[in-house]
Amino acid sequence: MAAPAAGVLLALAPGTAAAEPVEGRANDPVGDSLGAPSQDIVGARVQYEAPTGEVTVSATMNGEISSGPRTFFSFVVGTYSPPASCAGVLVSLSGYSTGKGPQTTITGVKAPGAALRFVFGKTISFTTFNETRQLQNKPFSCMTLSVSSSETGNVLDQLDTLLVFNLGSTPPPTPTLTHHAPSISSFSRAVKVKQSKGTGTASASCGLPATETCRFTLTLYATVKNGHAAARVKVGTVTGMVTGGKTGKLVLKLNAAGRRYLRRGSFHVEAKGTARSTAGLVTSFHRRVTIKRTK
């Protein structure tokens, strides 16, 4: 029994007590995801222990994670810079809700490290594992979070604001953002669609800051001539989210009428609808697109 007692005395010796971990929490609106309830963020948490370098992040969703579709989670922890930037030395913890384990990526460190994953009902947590020495005593004070579809890679939901924490005695601010309506500088001129499934992938740009996203909700119309008359027929939709400052993928899905026209090999449609920013500002969108059949 002598050895265990000595270990206890060593742990309680003066000067060896670990500093208290710092943490932050944030809520996110319910029902703003493009995916299933288990892909709808309702809360997030980050905890950092500077002396050990251990970082733990978690997301609470609107549905049971294990019974929902396979989802990719991406947490990025960095240093808060007013008014709404998360930069500096960054550590990213990312991975899927099931299957292959998550990983830790650190700015300036080439090889990614492992991370631990825990799923409890509606909550999933990632913890740094073998790279904690690289993360000791860093000025971490903010976190971002996004979730994506494992099938399409499209972003389905993200925290609407930065999660800011660890600012000492100063209360964490609510980041003040200067919001703008989305600007769309590029969009697919042609999209290949599988006849069997009636689905394809379009690409679009999002002219917003990296802290926001563009949410596309578009309807596809084909013009059908019948003698001297012409009619517009709804043939499908285009939906998805693209991170600000990037070009991302959107899901194009034809309905039964659209799949009938696709048998011709190709046809033209009008993609009409809106692109909505995270802040709720809307830009009307209208573009002519060629739909091409592929096997």
Secondary structure as the mmCIF struct_conf table of DSSP 4:
data_model
#
loop_
_struct_conf.conf_type_id
_struct_conf.id
_struct_conf.beg_label_comp_id
_struct_conf.beg_label_asym_id
_struct_conf.beg_label_seq_id
_struct_conf.end_label_comp_id
_struct_conf.end_label_asym_id
_struct_conf.end_label_seq_id
HELX_RH_AL_P HELX_RH_AL_P1 ALA A 2 ALA A 11
TURN_TY1_P TURN_TY1_P1 LEU A 12 LEU A 12
BEND BEND1 ALA A 13 ALA A 13
TURN_TY1_P TURN_TY1_P2 PRO A 14 GLY A 15
HELX_LH_PP_P HELX_LH_PP_P1 ALA A 17 PRO A 21
STRN STRN1 VAL A 22 ASN A 27
TURN_TY1_P TURN_TY1_P3 VAL A 30 GLY A 31
BEND BEND2 LEU A 34 GLY A 35
HELX_RH_3T_P HELX_RH_3T_P1 PRO A 37 GLN A 39
BEND BEND3 ASP A 40 ASP A 40
STRN STRN2 ILE A 41 GLU A 49
TURN_TY1_P TURN_TY1_P4 ALA A 50 GLY A 53
STRN STRN3 GLU A 54 MET A 61
BEND BEND4 ASN A 62 GLY A 63
BEND BEND5 ILE A 65 ILE A 65
TURN_TY1_P TURN_TY1_P5 SER A 66 SER A 67
BEND BEND6 GLY A 68 GLY A 68
STRN STRN4 THR A 71 SER A 81
TURN_TY1_P TURN_TY1_P6 PRO A 82 ALA A 84
STRN STRN5 SER A 85 TYR A 96
BEND BEND7 SER A 97 LYS A 100
HELX_LH_PP_P HELX_LH_PP_P2 GLY A 101 PRO A 102
STRN STRN6 GLN A 103 ILE A 106
TURN_TY1_P TURN_TY1_P7 THR A 107 GLY A 108
BEND BEND8 LYS A 110 ALA A 111
STRN STRN7 GLY A 113 PHE A 120
TURN_TY1_P TURN_TY1_P8 GLY A 121 LYS A 122
STRN STRN8 THR A 123 THR A 128
BEND BEND9 ASN A 130 ASN A 130
HELX_RH_3T_P HELX_RH_3T_P2 THR A 132 LEU A 135
TURN_TY1_P TURN_TY1_P9 GLN A 136 ASN A 137
STRN STRN9 CYS A 142 SER A 149
TURN_TY1_P TURN_TY1_P10 SER A 150 THR A 152
STRN STRN10 VAL A 155 GLN A 158
BEND BEND10 ASP A 160 THR A 161
STRN STRN11 LEU A 163 VAL A 164
TURN_TY1_P TURN_TY1_P11 GLY A 168 SER A 169
BEND BEND11 THR A 170 THR A 170
HELX_LH_PP_P HELX_LH_PP_P3 PRO A 171 PRO A 173
STRN STRN12 PHE A 187 PHE A 187
BEND BEND12 ARG A 189 ARG A 189
STRN STRN13 ALA A 190 LYS A 194
TURN_TY1_P TURN_TY1_P12 GLN A 195 LYS A 197
STRN STRN14 THR A 199 SER A 205
BEND BEND13 LEU A 208 LEU A 208
TURN_TY1_P TURN_TY1_P13 ALA A 210 THR A 211
STRN STRN15 THR A 213 ASN A 226
TURN_TY1_P TURN_TY1_P14 GLY A 227 HIS A 228
STRN STRN16 ALA A 229 THR A 243
TURN_TY1_P TURN_TY1_P15 GLY A 244 GLY A 245
BEND BEND14 LYS A 246 LYS A 246
STRN STRN17 THR A 247 LEU A 254
HELX_RH_AL_P HELX_RH_AL_P2 ALA A 256 LEU A 262
TURN_TY1_P TURN_TY1_P16 ARG A 263 ARG A 264
BEND BEND15 GLY A 265 GLY A 265
STRN STRN18 SER A 266 SER A 277
TURN_TY1_P TURN_TY1_P17 THR A 278 ALA A 279
BEND BEND16 GLY A 280 GLY A 280
STRN STRN19 VAL A 282 THR A 294
#
